[in-house]
Amino acid sequence: MNENEFWSIIGMLNWEESGDDEAVVEPVVNYLSQKSDEEIFQFEELLAQKLFALDTKAHAKQIGEDAYANEDEYFSVDGFLYSRCVVVANGKELFQHVLENPKEFPKDMEFEAILYVAQEAYEQKNDKEWEYVSPTDYETYKNVNGWK
């Protein structure tokens, strides 16, 4: 799977169902479940790479009310991850723009559901548990250079 196909699949998210995250991701899960296991894993890896790229202090400071202030104040690592998900889920143009312009980060928004589409597709297709672990760790603070 290449970048163009990844973004094309992201474009299948059904935003007409906003408010029901499962319904928003359903077209992506259904599409991926028709792909090979390898392609499902490749989708997961491309998603992980995008989330990793946004894992920077500059971006964390721009997420809205719960933004990163400093290392002495509480900061939700999960909240920041789910905020980064919003950027990726809204497509290539927003992703590129926010990556290059952290101050343009969408404020006070989360979209955790995108994290599970590959897993759901794999389990739907194979009727067995997902065990794949992406080589790219997208958890908050894993992009060490982005937090310097």
N, C-alpha and C positions, 0 to 999 in steps of 0.2 A: 504494500500500500504506500502510495506516495503522498506528498503534502496536498496536492490538488484533490485527491480522493478523500483525504481526511477532512478537508474543509467542506467538500461537497456533502459528506455525511453529516457534519455539524449543521449544515444548512437544512437538514431534514427535521430538525427540532421543530415541534409544532407549538409555536408561541401563541396560537389562538386559544390554547388550553392553559395559559398562564394562571397560576394559582393551584394547579394540579400537576405537580412536577412529574409524577408517573406518566400522565397523559402527554406531557411535553416531550419526554424522552422515548415514548413508545415507538414512534416510527424508526428511530435510530436503533433501538434494541432489535426490532423486527428485521431491519435491513442487515445488521451485523450478524444476526443469527443464521442468515443464509450464506455467509461467507465461510471461508476455511478457518480452522483454528488459528493458523499462522496469521491470517489477515486480522482476526480479532485481536491477537496479541500485538500486531503492528499498530492497530488503532490505539490500544492502551498505551503503547510506548510513545507514540506521537502526542497523545494527550499529556502524558507525564512530562515530556520535554517542554511543552508549552507552559504548563503550570510551574515547572522548575524555573524557566526563564523569567517569570513574573515574581519569583520569590526573592525580592530585594527590599532592603530597608526603605529605599526611595518610594517604592510602590506601597509598602505597608503603612507609610505615613499619610497616604492619600485615600484610604478606604472609607472615610467618613467618621461617624461618631466614635467608633471603636478602633480608630487608627493607632498605630504604634507611636508612642511618645518618646520613651527612652527605656533602657533596660531595667530601671527601678520600678516602673509602673506596669500593672497587669496588662497583658496583651493576649488576646485569644488566638492561639496558633490555628485552631480549627476554623474560627471565623475568617481569618485571613485566607486560608486555603479555599473556603467556600466562596469568598469574594473573588479570588483569582478564577474560579470556575465560571463566574459570570462573564468575565472578559473573554475566555475561550469559547464559551457557549454562544456568544453573540457574533462569532465569525472572524474571518481572517483580517478584515479591514480594521475592526475595533481592536483586535489583538495587536496588530502591528502598531497602530496608533498609540495605544496605551503602553506598549513595551517601550516605545521611544519617548513617550510623554507621560511619565508617571502622574503628573498633576491632573491628567484627564481621566484617572481611574474612576469608574462608576462608584458613587457613594452609597453606603448602607444597603448593599444588595448582596444576596448569596444565592448559589445554585448548586447545592451539594449533589443533586441527583446525577449530574454528568459523570461523577466519579465511578458510578456503578454500571454504566451502560455496557461496557465490554464484558464484565462479569455476568450480568444478566443474560446477555446474548449467548455467551458461551454455555451457561447452565441451561438455557432454553434449548439450545441446539443439541447438546451432548447428554443432557439429563444426568450430569455429574458435577461435583463441586469444583469450583474455580481454584486453581492452585498457582496460577501464573504470578510471578513477581517481576515487575518491570525493573530493568537495570537502572533506570533513572528514578531517584527518590524525590518526589515532589512535596514532601512534608515541609512545613514552614521551618526555616533556618537551614535547610539542606544545601541551598545555593550559597556556600560559604563566601564566595567572592561578592555576591550580591548584598551581603550584610556587613561588608568591611566599611 
